[in-house]
Amino acid sequence: MTGTTTTTPLSGLRVLDLATLFAGPLAATMLGDFGAEVIKVEHPTKPDPSRGHGPSKDGIGLWWKLLGRNKRTITLDLSKPGGRTTLLRLAATADVIIENFRPGTLEKWDLGWAELSTANPKLVLARVTAFGQFGPYAHRPGFGTLAEAMSGFAAITGEPDAPPTLPPFGLADSIAGLATAYAVMTALAARDRTGEGQVVDMAIIEPILTALGPQPLWYDQLGHVQPRTGNRSQNNAPRNTYRTADGSWVAVSTSAQSIAERVMRLVGRPELIDEPWFATGADRARHADVLDAAVGDWIAQRTRTEVLAAFEKAEAAVAPIQDVRDVMTDPQYQALDTITTVDDPELGPLRMQNVLFRLSATPGAIRWTGRPHGADTDPVLTELGLTENELATLRQEGAL
């Protein structure tokens, strides 16, 4: 990009990624994308399970190529005395550690905050767990699915007469991963002022609540419990998915009053704009049957191409319902380079999501894809000052 420099905004920042599946590692990936040196620490015989999640090619897990990008990979058994000592040596050189062991696990290995902060008072320790570091559920096993259930997300997702619906991907983990990256940067900003590190306590059940909006506030003040409404909204209408004449689907949103009016004129029902109930989104939502019928009937008589062109000309909000095949060829994603191509030593060119956002002066970059298990163990530990004899001793102990 014009005006860019070769300096990345997080260059010089060292992050130790001790976490697995998926929020903690994703936070480390986000930091690595903008120049942080991320060292992925995995168990010698039990690597991050994300390496085996989902489809693989030639026995190589593809998800890991995305989640493990921009990370150097080493092995270390933290439960072994040599592994503990080596981690403390690494911690002394690091700015951030991200972990997601169940509360008390690091303490069991004498690697809790007391020991880590003694090794490095400027360290930021991000602890990512399902339920947080304290409270009645803290020691329970948990995953993002439980957060999607507990938070109220599943309760409001799905059709009114159908069961609650869980997302078919790691929604809560992804939201928590982004939140953790933000929390780490906030803690680092505080360190710049105080000179001291601190602990980030990230409970996966919490960030998804922020994403769900004002539900607690509505209940607190009004006793209102948001029901399942399918694709409809209680705040505006028409808002739904509609089938086109060629069997495709499009989504329409009318969050703004002016857009709702444009849609009604476009579909040939301008008289509805004059109805008293059309003046607010909430009132329109109470008449969604009428509005959905008007929009749905019009769309059903036209192909997807015709619908999209007409909506664009009318400056009304519409988008095609796309699967991944469409995403890979969508012209807007292509213009943004949202799906970019990265060379991988094992599999050749790979297409994957690009960095999360664009910076005009110090952009992020995918420097490499997820590396094999333990690929950088010897170089990283040699840089740390360990000798060949020390590495051999650690291997003999089973710490590497």
KEKE-3310 file (N, C-alpha, C; in steps of 0.2 Angstrom, whole numbers, plus 5000, padded with zeros to 4 digits):
npx = (5004:5002:5013:5016:5026:5040:5040:5032:5017:5018:5030:5045:5038:5036:5027:5021:5013:5003:4991:4977:4964:4951:4951:4962:4973:4969:4969:4983:4987:4981:4989:5001:4999:5001:5015:5020:5032:5028:5028:5024:5020:5019:5014:5026:5021:5008:5001:4993:4976:4969:4977:4972:4959:4945:4945:4959:4974:4984:4987:4989:4983:4972:4966:4975:4985:4979:4977:4989:4997:5011:5018:5031:5036:5037:5042:5037:5036:5028:5025:5037:5052:5063:5056:5048:5058:5064:5053:5051:5063:5061:5049:5055:5060:5049:5034:5021:5011:5000:4987:4977:4974:4965:4959:4972:4980:4993:4998:4999:5010:5020:5020:5013:5006:5013:5026:5029:5028:5038:5049:5048:5043:5037:5028:5013:5000:4989:4974:4964:4949:4934:4925:4931:4943:4938:4924:4909:4909:4921:4931:4926:4926:4926:4919:4918:4905:4897:4897:4889:4877:4874:4875:4863:4863:4860:4846:4839:4841:4836:4820:4804:4795:4804:4819:4831:4846:4862:4878:4886:4900:4915:4909:4908:4921:4928:4924:4929:4942:4946:4942:4952:4964:4962:4961:4974:4982:4977:4982:4995:4996:4994:5005:5015:5013:5014:5025:5023:5018:5002:4988:4977:4961:4951:4935:4927:4913:4909:4912:4904:4891:4892:4892:4879:4871:4859:4851:4852:4849:4837:4829:4832:4826:4813:4808:4809:4810:4820:4813:4814:4815:4817:4823:4818:4817:4814:4815:4815:4807:4804:4814:4823:4826:4825:4818:4824:4818:4826:4830:4839:4845:4842:4846:4838:4839:4832:4836:4836:4824:4823:4828:4819:4808:4812:4813:4800:4794:4802:4797:4784:4774:4771:4760:4760:4769:4762:4755:4750:4758:4770:4779:4789:4803:4800:4786:4784:4790:4780:4771:4776:4772:4764:4774:4784:4777:4775:4788:4794:4785:4788:4802:4802:4798:4809:4826:4841:4852:4844:4837:4847:4853:4842:4840:4852:4851:4841:4846:4845:4846:4854:4859:4867:4864:4877:4888:4904:4910:4905:4910:4923:4924:4918:4917:4919:4926:4937:4942:4946:4956:4953:4952:4967:4982:4994:5010:5014:5026:5024:5011:5010:5003:4991:4975:4968:4960:4964:4974:4966:4962:4965:4980:4985:4999:5007:5005:4998:5003:5004:5016:5021:5013:5004:5016:5025:5023:5033:5044:5053:5059:5073:5080:5074:5076:5090:5093:5089:5099:5102:5113:5119:5121:5112:5100:5099:5099:5086:5078:5080:5074:5061:5056:5056)
npy = (4994:5011:5023:5015:5007:4996:4993:4983:4985:4978:4973:4967:4963:4949:4934:4920:4906:4896:4890:4880:4875:4886:4899:4906:4902:4909:4922:4924:4922:4933:4943:4939:4942:4955:4957:4953:4942:4926:4912:4896:4885:4868:4852:4838:4826:4827:4837:4853:4851:4856:4854:4842:4844:4845:4844:4836:4837:4826:4820:4831:4843:4856:4866:4870:4876:4889:4894:4892:4901:4912:4909:4902:4886:4876:4862:4857:4850:4855:4850:4843:4845:4850:4856:4866:4874:4879:4885:4896:4903:4906:4914:4925:4932:4936:4946:4943:4930:4917:4907:4892:4883:4873:4882:4883:4873:4878:4883:4871:4866:4874:4886:4897:4914:4920:4914:4917:4931:4934:4930:4938:4954:4962:4955:4951:4940:4931:4923:4911:4904:4893:4898:4907:4912:4911:4907:4897:4888:4888:4877:4868:4858:4865:4872:4882:4880:4878:4891:4897:4891:4895:4909:4914:4915:4903:4902:4912:4909:4902:4895:4900:4889:4879:4869:4877:4884:4879:4887:4882:4882:4889:4900:4907:4905:4912:4925:4927:4925:4937:4946:4943:4947:4960:4963:4960:4969:4981:4978:4979:4992:4998:4994:5001:5013:5010:5002:4989:4972:4962:4951:4945:4940:4930:4925:4914:4913:4927:4937:4935:4938:4952:4954:4950:4960:4972:4963:4959:4972:4975:4965:4968:4981:4980:4967:4960:4946:4941:4932:4918:4921:4917:4922:4934:4951:4959:4972:4979:4978:4975:4961:4948:4932:4928:4919:4918:4918:4909:4900:4904:4913:4928:4941:4953:4969:4982:4992:5006:5019:5026:5016:5006:5012:5014:5001:4997:5005:5000:4987:4989:4992:5005:5011:5006:5013:5024:5019:5020:5012:5010:5019:5017:5006:4995:4995:4991:4978:4972:4970:4961:4950:4955:4964:4955:4947:4956:4959:4946:4941:4949:4947:4933:4932:4936:4933:4930:4939:4949:4954:4958:4968:4977:4981:4987:4998:5005:5009:5001:4990:4974:4957:4943:4926:4918:4904:4896:4894:4904:4915:4914:4919:4931:4948:4959:4954:4950:4962:4968:4959:4949:4935:4928:4922:4911:4905:4888:4877:4864:4861:4869:4883:4891:4896:4908:4916:4934:4945:4954:4967:4982:4993:5009:5013:5004:4990:4973:4956:4940:4930:4917:4900:4889:4879:4863:4852:4856:4861:4872:4870:4868:4879:4890:4888:4887:4900:4905:4902:4889:4875:4862:4850:4853:4853:4840:4834:4838:4832:4819:4818:4819:4831:4839)
npz = (5000:4997:5005:5015:5028:5032:5045:5057:5068:5080:5081:5090:5101:5111:5112:5121:5117:5125:5124:5119:5107:5107:5108:5115:5107:5095:5099:5100:5087:5081:5086:5081:5068:5066:5068:5081:5089:5090:5100:5099:5111:5114:5120:5120:5116:5114:5105:5100:5099:5088:5077:5072:5070:5059:5041:5033:5022:5014:5026:5034:5045:5040:5047:5056:5049:5047:5060:5066:5060:5057:5069:5078:5082:5096:5107:5124:5140:5152:5165:5169:5178:5170:5160:5166:5172:5159:5154:5163:5160:5147:5149:5156:5145:5138:5133:5134:5140:5135:5141:5143:5152:5165:5179:5192:5187:5181:5193:5200:5194:5199:5192:5192:5194:5203:5202:5189:5187:5196:5189:5178:5180:5171:5164:5155:5159:5151:5155:5149:5150:5151:5161:5169:5182:5195:5206:5206:5195:5191:5190:5182:5167:5151:5136:5121:5116:5127:5132:5122:5124:5138:5138:5132:5119:5111:5115:5109:5095:5080:5074:5080:5084:5085:5091:5102:5094:5091:5085:5070:5071:5079:5088:5101:5105:5095:5097:5110:5108:5100:5109:5119:5113:5112:5126:5130:5123:5130:5143:5140:5136:5148:5155:5149:5156:5169:5171:5175:5174:5172:5176:5165:5166:5157:5153:5144:5143:5144:5134:5123:5128:5128:5114:5111:5114:5122:5130:5145:5151:5145:5152:5165:5167:5161:5162:5150:5140:5126:5113:5102:5085:5072:5057:5057:5065:5080:5080:5068:5051:5034:5037:5033:5025:5008:4994:4978:4960:4953:4962:4972:4987:4996:5007:5016:5024:5034:5044:5044:5043:5031:5022:5023:5017:5004:5000:5000:4990:4979:4978:4974:4983:4988:4996:5008:5016:5020:5030:5048:5057:5050:5053:5063:5067:5077:5076:5063:5063:5070:5061:5052:5044:5034:5027:5024:5015:5005:5000:4998:4988:4977:4976:4973:4960:4952:4946:4956:4951:4945:4956:4965:4957:4955:4969:4972:4963:4968:4980:4991:5005:5003:5001:4994:4999:5003:5001:5005:4992:4985:4992:4990:4977:4977:4972:4980:4991:4984:4980:4992:4996:5005:5006:5004:4996:5002:5002:5006:5014:5015:5008:4997:4988:4997:5001:5012:5025:5026:5036:5050:5049:5040:5041:5037:5037:5044:5040:5044:5041:5033:5037:5037:5036:5047:5056:5057:5071:5084:5076:5078:5089:5093:5087:5094:5108:5108:5104:5116:5124:5128:5129:5118:5126:5136:5129:5125:5138:5142:5133:5136:5148:5144:5143:5131)
capx = (5000:5006:5014:5017:5033:5042:5039:5025:5016:5019:5037:5048:5034:5036:5021:5021:5006:5003:4984:4974:4957:4953:4951:4968:4978:4967:4972:4990:4987:4980:4995:5007:4998:5004:5022:5023:5035:5024:5031:5019:5023:5015:5017:5030:5017:5000:5001:4987:4971:4967:4980:4968:4952:4942:4948:4966:4976:4990:4988:4991:4977:4971:4964:4981:4988:4977:4977:4996:5001:5015:5020:5036:5033:5042:5038:5039:5032:5028:5025:5043:5056:5066:5051:5046:5064:5064:5047:5053:5068:5057:5045:5059:5061:5043:5030:5014:5009:4993:4986:4970:4973:4960:4962:4975:4985:4999:5000:5001:5017:5024:5021:5008:5007:5019:5033:5030:5029:5045:5054:5047:5038:5033:5024:5006:4998:4982:4972:4958:4945:4927:4921:4935:4947:4935:4917:4907:4910:4928:4935:4923:4928:4921:4921:4914:4898:4894:4896:4884:4871:4873:4874:4857:4863:4856:4839:4836:4843:4831:4813:4800:4793:4810:4823:4837:4851:4869:4881:4890:4907:4917:4907:4910:4928:4931:4923:4933:4949:4946:4942:4958:4969:4961:4963:4982:4984:4975:4986:5002:4996:4994:5012:5019:5012:5016:5031:5022:5013:4997:4985:4971:4956:4946:4930:4924:4906:4907:4912:4898:4886:4893:4890:4872:4868:4856:4846:4851:4847:4830:4826:4832:4821:4806:4806:4808:4815:4819:4811:4817:4811:4820:4827:4815:4820:4809:4817:4813:4805:4806:4821:4822:4829:4819:4820:4823:4815:4831:4832:4844:4842:4845:4845:4836:4838:4829:4837:4835:4818:4823:4829:4812:4803:4815:4811:4792:4793:4805:4793:4778:4769:4772:4755:4762:4773:4758:4751:4753:4762:4776:4784:4795:4805:4796:4779:4785:4791:4774:4767:4781:4769:4762:4779:4787:4774:4776:4795:4795:4782:4792:4809:4801:4797:4815:4832:4845:4855:4839:4835:4853:4854:4837:4841:4857:4849:4836:4850:4842:4851:4852:4865:4866:4866:4883:4892:4911:4911:4903:4914:4930:4924:4915:4921:4921:4931:4943:4945:4949:4960:4950:4955:4973:4986:5000:5014:5016:5031:5021:5006:5010:4999:4985:4970:4965:4958:4969:4974:4959:4960:4971:4982:4988:5006:5010:5000:5000:5005:5005:5023:5021:5007:5006:5022:5025:5024:5040:5049:5057:5062:5081:5083:5072:5080:5097:5093:5088:5106:5103:5118:5117:5120:5106:5094:5100:5096:5079:5075:5081:5069:5055:5053:5055)
capy = (5000:5018:5026:5010:5006:4989:4991:4981:4989:4974:4970:4967:4960:4942:4931:4913:4904:4889:4888:4876:4875:4889:4906:4908:4902:4914:4929:4924:4923:4940:4947:4938:4944:4962:4958:4950:4936:4921:4905:4891:4879:4862:4846:4834:4820:4829:4844:4857:4847:4860:4851:4837:4846:4846:4840:4837:4835:4822:4819:4838:4847:4862:4872:4872:4881:4896:4895:4892:4905:4917:4906:4897:4880:4872:4857:4858:4847:4860:4846:4841:4850:4854:4860:4871:4879:4882:4890:4902:4906:4910:4920:4931:4936:4937:4951:4940:4922:4916:4900:4891:4877:4874:4886:4879:4869:4881:4883:4864:4865:4880:4891:4902:4921:4922:4912:4920:4938:4935:4929:4944:4958:4966:4950:4950:4933:4931:4916:4910:4898:4894:4901:4912:4910:4910:4906:4890:4884:4889:4871:4863:4858:4869:4874:4888:4877:4879:4898:4899:4889:4898:4916:4916:4915:4897:4902:4916:4907:4897:4897:4901:4883:4874:4869:4882:4882:4881:4889:4876:4884:4891:4907:4910:4905:4917:4932:4927:4926:4944:4950:4942:4951:4967:4964:4960:4976:4985:4977:4981:5000:5000:4992:5007:5018:5008:4997:4982:4968:4960:4945:4945:4934:4930:4919:4913:4915:4934:4942:4933:4942:4959:4953:4949:4967:4974:4959:4960:4978:4975:4961:4972:4987:4979:4960:4957:4940:4940:4926:4916:4924:4915:4927:4941:4955:4963:4980:4982:4974:4968:4959:4941:4929:4927:4915:4921:4914:4904:4895:4907:4916:4934:4944:4960:4972:4989:4995:5013:5020:5027:5010:5003:5016:5013:4994:4996:5008:4996:4981:4991:4993:5012:5013:5003:5018:5028:5016:5023:5008:5010:5024:5015:4999:4990:4994:4987:4972:4969:4968:4957:4945:4959:4966:4949:4944:4960:4958:4940:4939:4952:4943:4927:4933:4938:4930:4933:4944:4954:4957:4962:4974:4982:4984:4992:5004:5009:5011:4998:4985:4967:4954:4936:4921:4915:4898:4897:4894:4911:4919:4914:4923:4938:4954:4964:4951:4950:4969:4969:4953:4946:4928:4929:4916:4911:4898:4883:4872:4857:4860:4873:4889:4890:4902:4908:4923:4938:4948:4956:4974:4986:4999:5012:5014:4998:4984:4966:4951:4932:4928:4910:4897:4885:4875:4857:4851:4857:4863:4877:4869:4869:4886:4895:4886:4889:4907:4907:4901:4882:4871:4855:4846:4855:4851:4833:4832:4839:4826:4812:4819:4819:4838:4841)
capz = (5000:4996:5011:5021:5030:5033:5052:5060:5074:5086:5081:5096:5106:5111:5115:5122:5116:5128:5124:5114:5106:5101:5109:5116:5101:5090:5101:5098:5080:5079:5088:5077:5061:5066:5069:5087:5088:5094:5101:5101:5116:5114:5123:5116:5113:5114:5102:5100:5095:5082:5072:5069:5069:5053:5035:5032:5016:5014:5033:5037:5046:5037:5051:5059:5044:5048:5067:5068:5055:5060:5075:5079:5086:5100:5112:5131:5145:5158:5171:5170:5181:5165:5156:5171:5172:5153:5153:5167:5156:5141:5152:5157:5139:5135:5135:5135:5140:5134:5142:5144:5157:5170:5185:5197:5183:5181:5200:5202:5191:5202:5186:5193:5193:5208:5199:5182:5188:5199:5183:5174:5183:5166:5160:5155:5158:5149:5156:5145:5152:5150:5166:5173:5187:5202:5205:5207:5189:5188:5189:5178:5160:5147:5129:5118:5115:5134:5132:5117:5128:5144:5137:5129:5111:5108:5117:5104:5089:5078:5073:5086:5086:5084:5097:5102:5089:5092:5079:5068:5071:5086:5089:5107:5105:5091:5100:5116:5105:5098:5116:5123:5110:5114:5133:5130:5121:5135:5148:5138:5137:5156:5157:5147:5161:5176:5171:5178:5170:5176:5174:5161:5167:5151:5154:5137:5144:5145:5128:5119:5131:5125:5107:5111:5115:5128:5133:5152:5152:5144:5157:5171:5167:5158:5162:5143:5138:5119:5110:5095:5080:5066:5053:5059:5070:5084:5080:5061:5046:5033:5039:5032:5019:5003:4989:4971:4955:4951:4968:4976:4992:4997:5014:5016:5031:5034:5050:5044:5040:5024:5018:5023:5012:4997:4998:4998:4983:4974:4977:4971:4988:4992:5000:5015:5019:5023:5036:5054:5060:5046:5055:5067:5066:5081:5074:5057:5065:5072:5054:5047:5039:5028:5024:5021:5009:4999:4998:4996:4982:4972:4975:4970:4953:4949:4948:4960:4948:4944:4963:4967:4953:4957:4975:4971:4959:4973:4986:4997:5008:5001:5000:4993:5004:5000:5004:5004:4985:4983:4996:4986:4970:4978:4969:4985:4995:4980:4980:4999:4997:5011:5005:5001:4994:5005:5000:5012:5012:5014:5004:4991:4989:5001:5001:5018:5027:5027:5043:5052:5047:5036:5043:5031:5038:5047:5040:5046:5035:5035:5035:5036:5038:5053:5055:5060:5078:5087:5071:5080:5096:5094:5086:5099:5114:5107:5105:5123:5128:5130:5125:5115:5131:5140:5125:5126:5145:5142:5129:5140:5154:5141:5143:5124)
cpx = (5004:5007:5016:5025:5034:5041:5032:5024:5017:5026:5041:5044:5034:5030:5022:5014:5006:4996:4983:4967:4953:4954:4958:4973:4976:4969:4979:4991:4986:4986:5001:5006:5000:5011:5024:5026:5031:5027:5026:5022:5018:5018:5020:5026:5010:5000:4994:4982:4969:4971:4977:4961:4950:4946:4955:4968:4983:4992:4990:4985:4977:4970:4970:4985:4986:4978:4985:5000:5005:5018:5026:5034:5038:5038:5041:5034:5033:5028:5032:5047:5060:5062:5049:5052:5065:5059:5049:5058:5065:5053:5049:5061:5055:5039:5023:5015:5002:4992:4979:4969:4968:4963:4966:4981:4992:5002:5002:5008:5022:5026:5015:5010:5013:5026:5034:5032:5036:5050:5054:5042:5034:5029:5017:5004:4991:4979:4965:4955:4938:4923:4925:4939:4944:4927:4915:4908:4917:4932:4932:4926:4923:4924:4916:4906:4894:4892:4890:4877:4870:4872:4867:4857:4859:4848:4836:4837:4839:4824:4809:4797:4798:4814:4828:4842:4858:4873:4885:4897:4908:4915:4910:4918:4931:4930:4928:4941:4951:4947:4949:4964:4968:4963:4971:4984:4983:4980:4993:5002:4997:5002:5016:5019:5015:5023:5029:5017:5007:4993:4978:4966:4950:4942:4927:4916:4904:4907:4906:4892:4886:4890:4882:4868:4864:4851:4846:4848:4839:4826:4826:4827:4814:4804:4806:4813:4814:4818:4815:4812:4813:4824:4824:4818:4814:4810:4815:4811:4804:4813:4821:4827:4823:4822:4819:4820:4820:4834:4837:4841:4846:4843:4843:4836:4836:4830:4835:4828:4818:4824:4822:4808:4806:4813:4804:4791:4796:4800:4786:4772:4770:4766:4756:4765:4768:4754:4754:4758:4769:4781:4790:4796:4801:4789:4779:4786:4785:4769:4772:4778:4767:4768:4783:4784:4775:4783:4796:4792:4786:4798:4808:4800:4803:4821:4836:4849:4850:4838:4841:4854:4848:4838:4846:4855:4845:4840:4847:4846:4849:4859:4863:4868:4871:4886:4899:4913:4910:4908:4921:4930:4921:4919:4923:4926:4937:4946:4949:4955:4959:4953:4961:4977:4992:5004:5016:5021:5029:5016:5006:5006:4993:4981:4967:4963:4964:4969:4967:4957:4966:4973:4986:4996:5010:5006:5003:5001:5005:5012:5024:5015:5009:5011:5021:5026:5032:5046:5054:5060:5069:5083:5080:5075:5087:5098:5093:5095:5107:5108:5115:5116:5114:5100:5094:5097:5089:5075:5075:5076:5062:5052:5052:5052)
cpy = (5006:5020:5021:5010:4998:4988:4989:4984:4985:4971:4972:4965:4952:4939:4923:4911:4897:4886:4883:4877:4880:4897:4909:4908:4908:4921:4929:4925:4930:4945:4946:4941:4952:4963:4955:4943:4931:4915:4901:4886:4874:4856:4841:4829:4821:4836:4847:4853:4850:4857:4845:4838:4847:4842:4841:4835:4832:4821:4825:4842:4854:4868:4875:4877:4888:4898:4896:4897:4910:4915:4901:4892:4876:4867:4858:4855:4851:4856:4843:4846:4854:4858:4866:4876:4882:4887:4897:4906:4910:4915:4926:4935:4938:4943:4948:4933:4922:4908:4899:4884:4878:4877:4881:4875:4872:4881:4876:4863:4870:4885:4896:4909:4923:4920:4916:4927:4939:4934:4935:4949:4962:4962:4952:4943:4933:4923:4916:4904:4899:4898:4906:4908:4909:4909:4899:4886:4884:4883:4866:4863:4862:4871:4880:4886:4879:4887:4900:4896:4893:4906:4918:4916:4909:4899:4907:4914:4901:4899:4896:4894:4877:4874:4875:4879:4884:4883:4883:4878:4887:4899:4910:4910:4911:4924:4932:4928:4934:4948:4949:4946:4958:4968:4964:4966:4981:4985:4980:4989:5002:4999:4998:5012:5017:5005:4990:4978:4966:4954:4947:4939:4934:4924:4919:4915:4922:4938:4941:4937:4950:4959:4952:4955:4968:4970:4959:4966:4978:4971:4965:4977:4985:4971:4957:4952:4940:4933:4924:4918:4922:4920:4934:4944:4958:4970:4983:4976:4978:4967:4951:4938:4927:4923:4918:4916:4908:4900:4898:4910:4923:4937:4951:4963:4980:4992:5002:5014:5022:5021:5006:5006:5014:5006:4993:5000:5003:4990:4982:4991:5000:5014:5011:5009:5023:5025:5019:5019:5007:5015:5022:5007:4994:4989:4990:4980:4968:4967:4965:4953:4949:4961:4960:4946:4949:4960:4952:4938:4943:4949:4937:4927:4935:4934:4934:4939:4950:4958:4961:4969:4980:4985:4989:4999:5008:5011:5008:4992:4978:4964:4946:4932:4917:4909:4900:4897:4901:4916:4920:4918:4929:4944:4958:4961:4951:4957:4970:4964:4950:4939:4929:4922:4917:4904:4894:4878:4865:4856:4864:4879:4887:4897:4902:4915:4927:4941:4952:4962:4977:4992:5002:5013:5008:4992:4978:4962:4944:4931:4921:4906:4892:4879:4868:4857:4851:4859:4868:4876:4871:4876:4891:4894:4888:4896:4909:4906:4894:4879:4865:4850:4847:4852:4843:4830:4833:4834:4820:4812:4818:4826:4841:4836)
cpz = (5000:5003:5017:5022:5031:5041:5054:5066:5081:5086:5088:5102:5106:5115:5115:5122:5119:5128:5119:5113:5109:5102:5111:5110:5096:5092:5099:5091:5078:5081:5083:5070:5061:5069:5076:5085:5093:5094:5103:5105:5116:5117:5118:5112:5112:5111:5102:5096:5089:5076:5068:5068:5061:5047:5035:5024:5017:5022:5037:5038:5043:5041:5055:5055:5045:5055:5069:5064:5060:5067:5074:5084:5090:5105:5119:5135:5151:5165:5173:5173:5175:5161:5160:5171:5165:5152:5157:5163:5150:5144:5153:5151:5135:5137:5137:5135:5139:5136:5144:5148:5162:5176:5190:5193:5183:5189:5203:5200:5194:5196:5186:5192:5198:5205:5193:5183:5192:5193:5179:5176:5178:5162:5160:5154:5157:5150:5153:5147:5151:5155:5170:5179:5194:5201:5205:5201:5187:5187:5185:5171:5156:5140:5127:5117:5122:5134:5128:5120:5134:5143:5135:5122:5108:5109:5112:5097:5086:5077:5079:5088:5085:5090:5096:5097:5091:5085:5077:5067:5078:5087:5095:5108:5101:5094:5106:5113:5103:5105:5119:5119:5112:5122:5134:5129:5126:5141:5146:5138:5144:5158:5155:5152:5167:5177:5174:5174:5175:5173:5171:5163:5162:5152:5147:5137:5144:5139:5124:5122:5128:5117:5106:5112:5122:5132:5141:5154:5151:5150:5164:5172:5165:5159:5155:5142:5130:5117:5104:5090:5073:5063:5054:5065:5074:5083:5073:5057:5040:5034:5038:5026:5014:4997:4982:4966:4953:4957:4973:4982:4993:5004:5013:5023:5030:5041:5050:5041:5033:5019:5017:5018:5005:4995:4996:4992:4978:4973:4975:4977:4992:4997:5007:5019:5023:5029:5043:5057:5056:5049:5060:5066:5070:5079:5067:5058:5067:5066:5049:5042:5033:5024:5021:5015:5003:4996:4995:4989:4976:4970:4971:4963:4949:4951:4953:4957:4947:4951:4965:4963:4954:4964:4975:4968:4964:4979:4992:4999:5006:5000:4998:4998:5001:5004:5003:4997:4983:4986:4992:4980:4971:4976:4975:4990:4991:4980:4987:5000:5003:5011:5001:5000:4998:5003:5007:5010:5011:5009:4997:4993:4992:5001:5008:5020:5028:5034:5044:5049:5043:5040:5038:5031:5040:5047:5042:5040:5038:5032:5034:5038:5044:5052:5059:5067:5080:5082:5073:5087:5097:5093:5092:5106:5114:5107:5112:5127:5130:5126:5122:5121:5135:5136:5126:5133:5145:5138:5133:5145:5151:5141:5136:5120)
residu = (MET:THR:GLY:THR:THR:THR:THR:THR:PRO:LEU:SER:GLY:LEU:ARG:VAL:LEU:ASP:LEU:ALA:THR:LEU:PHE:ALA:GLY:PRO:LEU:ALA:ALA:THR:MET:LEU:GLY:ASP:PHE:GLY:ALA:GLU:VAL:ILE:LYS:VAL:GLU:HIS:PRO:THR:LYS:PRO:ASP:PRO:SER:ARG:GLY:HIS:GLY:PRO:SER:LYS:ASP:GLY:ILE:GLY:LEU:TRP:TRP:LYS:LEU:LEU:GLY:ARG:ASN:LYS:ARG:THR:ILE:THR:LEU:ASP:LEU:SER:LYS:PRO:GLY:GLY:ARG:THR:THR:LEU:LEU:ARG:LEU:ALA:ALA:THR:ALA:ASP:VAL:ILE:ILE:GLU:ASN:PHE:ARG:PRO:GLY:THR:LEU:GLU:LYS:TRP:ASP:LEU:GLY:TRP:ALA:GLU:LEU:SER:THR:ALA:ASN:PRO:LYS:LEU:VAL:LEU:ALA:ARG:VAL:THR:ALA:PHE:GLY:GLN:PHE:GLY:PRO:TYR:ALA:HIS:ARG:PRO:GLY:PHE:GLY:THR:LEU:ALA:GLU:ALA:MET:SER:GLY:PHE:ALA:ALA:ILE:THR:GLY:GLU:PRO:ASP:ALA:PRO:PRO:THR:LEU:PRO:PRO:PHE:GLY:LEU:ALA:ASP:SER:ILE:ALA:GLY:LEU:ALA:THR:ALA:TYR:ALA:VAL:MET:THR:ALA:LEU:ALA:ALA:ARG:ASP:ARG:THR:GLY:GLU:GLY:GLN:VAL:VAL:ASP:MET:ALA:ILE:ILE:GLU:PRO:ILE:LEU:THR:ALA:LEU:GLY:PRO:GLN:PRO:LEU:TRP:TYR:ASP:GLN:LEU:GLY:HIS:VAL:GLN:PRO:ARG:THR:GLY:ASN:ARG:SER:GLN:ASN:ASN:ALA:PRO:ARG:ASN:THR:TYR:ARG:THR:ALA:ASP:GLY:SER:TRP:VAL:ALA:VAL:SER:THR:SER:ALA:GLN:SER:ILE:ALA:GLU:ARG:VAL:MET:ARG:LEU:VAL:GLY:ARG:PRO:GLU:LEU:ILE:ASP:GLU:PRO:TRP:PHE:ALA:THR:GLY:ALA:ASP:ARG:ALA:ARG:HIS:ALA:ASP:VAL:LEU:ASP:ALA:ALA:VAL:GLY:ASP:TRP:ILE:ALA:GLN:ARG:THR:ARG:THR:GLU:VAL:LEU:ALA:ALA:PHE:GLU:LYS:ALA:GLU:ALA:ALA:VAL:ALA:PRO:ILE:GLN:ASP:VAL:ARG:ASP:VAL:MET:THR:ASP:PRO:GLN:TYR:GLN:ALA:LEU:ASP:THR:ILE:THR:THR:VAL:ASP:ASP:PRO:GLU:LEU:GLY:PRO:LEU:ARG:MET:GLN:ASN:VAL:LEU:PHE:ARG:LEU:SER:ALA:THR:PRO:GLY:ALA:ILE:ARG:TRP:THR:GLY:ARG:PRO:HIS:GLY:ALA:ASP:THR:ASP:PRO:VAL:LEU:THR:GLU:LEU:GLY:LEU:THR:GLU:ASN:GLU:LEU:ALA:THR:LEU:ARG:GLN:GLU:GLY:ALA:LEU)
# end
